[in-house]
Amino acid sequence: MKGVYIIQSISHPDRIYVGSAKDFDDRWRRHKGDLKKGNHASKQLQRHCSKYGIEDLFFEPIETQCYLDNKHLLAREQHWIYFFRHGCTWKPFFNTCEIAGNTTGVFHTEESNQKNREAHIGKTPWKGKKHKASTIKKQSDIKIGNTYCVGRVYSEETIEKFKAYNGNRPKEHNDNISKAKKGKPSSMKGKTRSKESNIKVSIGLRKYWEIRKANEKG
């Protein structure tokens, strides 16, 4: 059964985690597994569990209904995230993000990044491994007759669109890019290109303008 659930502290009832799941039992089992291993995604929830024990937490479904799709389910989770927001924040105490299903704005500490780097050093998951013959056959069957763009012929209408575009983005598109970059430092700030890179850029720009001028004349 799918729906929205909460994980709440018994000793501190204002401390709540809001989530959504397609299977409540499986989701709670995964939460408990991560907490017991000490690597739960919510650091607040992990710290609380380490201090008070997993017995201080209880899992409770708060909403079950017939959802239209996953977006509808996330929208309902978002409603409850705002409903159970903690103090002056826009999210419950144990939640990491304010937006359901989104980790944008969550930053790892340098210590966490270093641990991730060390965990992956020297690891090559696919080195020496081969697909089963049955898997190779499946992949082959899927690609049969799939020629992608080979021999593709564009309609006159599409060709005219290409010509009209001619490297010029619509004003609205440029305005959106300008707004997104406003106030942000240049990605090249403080960086210097090598002599070889400068030559490549120069050649690329020359070719671009040659093609553009030729199209304008045509």
C-alpha positions as CSV (number, residue, x, y, z in Angstrom):
1,M,0.0,0.0,0.0
2,K,1.4,3.4,-1.0
3,G,1.0,6.7,0.9
4,V,2.7,9.2,3.2
5,Y,4.2,8.2,6.6
6,I,5.9,9.8,9.5
7,I,8.7,8.6,11.8
8,Q,8.2,10.3,15.2
9,S,10.2,10.4,18.4
10,I,8.4,9.2,21.6
11,S,10.6,11.3,24.0
12,H,10.6,14.3,21.7
13,P,7.2,14.3,19.9
14,D,8.1,17.5,17.9
15,R,10.9,15.6,16.1
16,I,9.3,14.1,13.0
17,Y,10.4,12.7,9.7
18,V,8.0,12.8,6.7
19,G,8.3,10.5,3.8
20,S,6.3,8.6,1.1
21,A,6.5,5.0,0.0
22,K,4.9,2.5,-2.3
23,D,5.3,-0.2,0.4
24,F,5.2,0.9,4.0
25,D,6.6,-2.3,5.5
26,D,9.6,-2.4,3.1
27,R,10.3,1.3,3.6
28,W,10.3,1.0,7.4
29,R,12.5,-2.1,7.2
30,R,15.0,-0.1,5.1
31,H,14.9,2.9,7.5
32,K,15.7,0.6,10.4
33,G,18.4,-1.2,8.5
34,D,20.2,2.1,7.7
35,L,19.8,3.3,11.3
36,K,21.3,0.1,12.7
37,K,24.2,0.3,10.3
38,G,24.7,4.0,11.2
39,N,24.5,5.3,7.7
40,H,21.0,6.8,7.4
41,A,20.6,9.6,4.9
42,S,19.1,11.9,7.6
43,K,22.0,12.8,9.9
44,Q,19.5,14.3,12.4
45,L,17.6,11.0,12.6
46,Q,20.8,9.0,12.8
47,R,22.1,11.1,15.7
48,H,18.8,10.8,17.5
49,C,18.7,7.0,17.1
50,S,22.3,6.7,18.2
51,K,21.5,8.7,21.4
52,Y,18.0,7.4,22.3
53,G,17.9,4.1,20.5
54,I,15.6,2.9,17.7
55,E,13.0,2.0,20.3
56,D,12.3,5.7,20.7
57,L,11.1,5.9,17.1
58,F,7.8,4.8,15.8
59,F,6.6,4.5,12.2
60,E,3.0,5.5,11.3
61,P,1.2,5.8,7.9
62,I,-0.8,9.1,8.0
63,E,-2.3,9.0,4.5
64,T,-3.3,6.3,2.1
65,Q,-5.4,6.9,-1.0
66,C,-5.5,6.2,-4.7
67,Y,-2.8,8.4,-6.2
68,L,-2.8,9.4,-9.8
69,D,1.0,8.9,-10.2
70,N,4.3,9.4,-8.4
71,K,4.0,13.2,-8.8
72,H,0.7,13.2,-7.1
73,L,2.2,11.1,-4.2
74,L,5.1,13.6,-3.9
75,A,2.7,16.5,-3.9
76,R,0.8,15.0,-0.9
77,E,4.2,14.3,0.8
78,Q,5.0,18.0,0.3
79,H,1.8,19.0,1.9
80,W,2.7,17.0,5.1
81,I,6.3,18.3,5.0
82,Y,4.9,21.9,5.4
83,F,2.3,20.7,7.9
84,F,4.9,19.2,10.3
85,R,7.6,21.9,9.7
86,H,9.7,22.5,12.8
87,G,10.1,25.9,14.4
88,C,11.0,28.6,11.9
89,T,12.1,26.2,9.2
90,W,10.1,24.9,6.3
91,K,10.7,21.2,7.0
92,P,10.2,18.7,9.8
93,F,13.1,18.2,12.3
94,F,14.4,15.0,10.9
95,N,14.0,15.8,7.2
96,T,17.0,16.9,5.2
97,C,15.2,18.7,2.4
98,E,12.3,21.1,2.3
99,I,11.2,19.7,-1.1
100,A,9.8,16.2,-1.4
101,G,11.9,14.0,-3.6
102,N,14.6,16.7,-4.1
103,T,18.1,16.8,-2.6
104,T,19.0,20.2,-4.2
105,G,20.9,22.4,-1.7
106,V,22.1,19.6,0.4
107,F,25.9,19.8,0.8
108,H,28.3,17.1,2.0
109,T,31.0,18.1,4.5
110,E,34.6,17.8,3.4
111,E,35.0,14.9,5.8
112,S,32.0,13.1,4.1
113,N,33.4,13.8,0.7
114,Q,36.8,12.4,1.7
115,K,35.2,9.2,3.1
116,N,33.4,8.8,-0.2
117,R,36.6,9.3,-2.2
118,E,38.5,6.8,0.0
119,A,35.7,4.2,-0.3
120,H,36.0,4.3,-4.1
121,I,39.8,4.4,-4.5
122,G,41.0,1.4,-6.5
123,K,37.5,0.1,-7.1
124,T,36.6,-0.9,-10.7
125,P,33.2,-2.5,-10.4
126,W,33.0,-3.8,-14.0
127,K,36.7,-4.7,-14.5
128,G,37.0,-8.4,-15.5
129,K,33.2,-8.9,-15.5
130,K,31.2,-10.0,-18.5
131,H,27.6,-10.0,-19.3
132,K,25.8,-13.4,-19.5
133,A,25.1,-14.7,-23.0
134,S,21.3,-14.2,-22.3
135,T,21.9,-10.5,-21.4
136,I,24.0,-9.9,-24.5
137,K,21.3,-11.4,-26.6
138,K,18.6,-9.2,-25.0
139,Q,20.7,-6.1,-25.7
140,S,21.3,-7.2,-29.3
141,D,17.6,-7.9,-29.9
142,I,16.6,-4.5,-28.6
143,K,19.0,-2.8,-31.0
144,I,17.9,-4.8,-34.1
145,G,16.5,-2.4,-36.7
146,N,17.6,0.6,-34.6
147,T,19.6,2.7,-37.0
148,Y,19.2,5.9,-35.0
149,C,20.0,8.8,-37.4
150,V,21.6,6.7,-40.2
151,G,20.0,7.6,-43.5
152,R,17.5,10.0,-41.8
153,V,15.9,12.5,-44.1
154,Y,14.6,15.7,-42.6
155,S,11.4,17.4,-43.9
156,E,11.6,20.7,-45.6
157,E,9.9,22.3,-42.6
158,T,12.6,21.0,-40.2
159,I,15.4,22.2,-42.5
160,E,13.8,25.7,-42.6
161,K,13.7,25.7,-38.8
162,F,17.4,24.8,-38.7
163,K,18.1,27.7,-41.1
164,A,16.0,30.1,-39.1
165,Y,17.7,29.2,-35.9
166,N,21.2,29.7,-37.4
167,G,22.8,29.7,-34.0
168,N,20.6,32.5,-32.7
169,R,18.7,31.6,-29.5
170,P,15.3,33.2,-28.9
171,K,15.4,36.4,-26.8
172,E,13.4,34.6,-24.0
173,H,15.9,31.8,-23.9
174,N,18.8,34.3,-23.6
175,D,17.0,36.2,-20.9
176,N,16.5,33.0,-18.8
177,I,20.2,32.2,-19.2
178,S,21.1,35.7,-18.1
179,K,18.9,35.6,-15.0
180,A,20.3,32.2,-14.0
181,K,23.9,33.5,-14.3
182,K,23.3,36.9,-12.6
183,G,25.4,37.4,-9.5
184,K,27.3,34.1,-10.0
185,P,31.1,34.2,-10.7
186,S,32.3,33.1,-14.1
187,S,33.2,29.4,-14.3
188,M,36.5,30.5,-15.9
189,K,37.3,33.0,-13.2
190,G,40.9,32.5,-12.0
191,K,41.5,29.8,-14.6
192,T,44.0,30.0,-17.5
193,R,43.9,28.0,-20.7
194,S,47.0,26.3,-22.0
195,K,48.5,27.5,-25.3
196,E,47.2,24.4,-27.0
197,S,43.7,25.0,-25.7
198,N,43.8,28.6,-26.9
199,I,44.7,27.5,-30.4
200,K,41.9,24.9,-30.5
201,V,39.4,27.6,-29.3
202,S,40.6,30.0,-31.9
203,I,40.3,27.5,-34.8
204,G,36.8,26.5,-33.5
205,L,35.6,30.1,-33.4
206,R,36.9,30.8,-36.9
207,K,35.1,27.8,-38.3
208,Y,31.9,28.8,-36.5
209,W,31.9,32.3,-38.0
210,E,32.8,31.0,-41.5
211,I,29.8,28.7,-41.4
212,R,27.6,31.4,-40.0
213,K,28.6,33.9,-42.7
214,A,28.1,31.3,-45.4
215,N,24.6,30.5,-44.2
216,E,23.7,34.2,-44.0
217,K,24.8,34.7,-47.6
218,G,22.9,31.6,-48.7
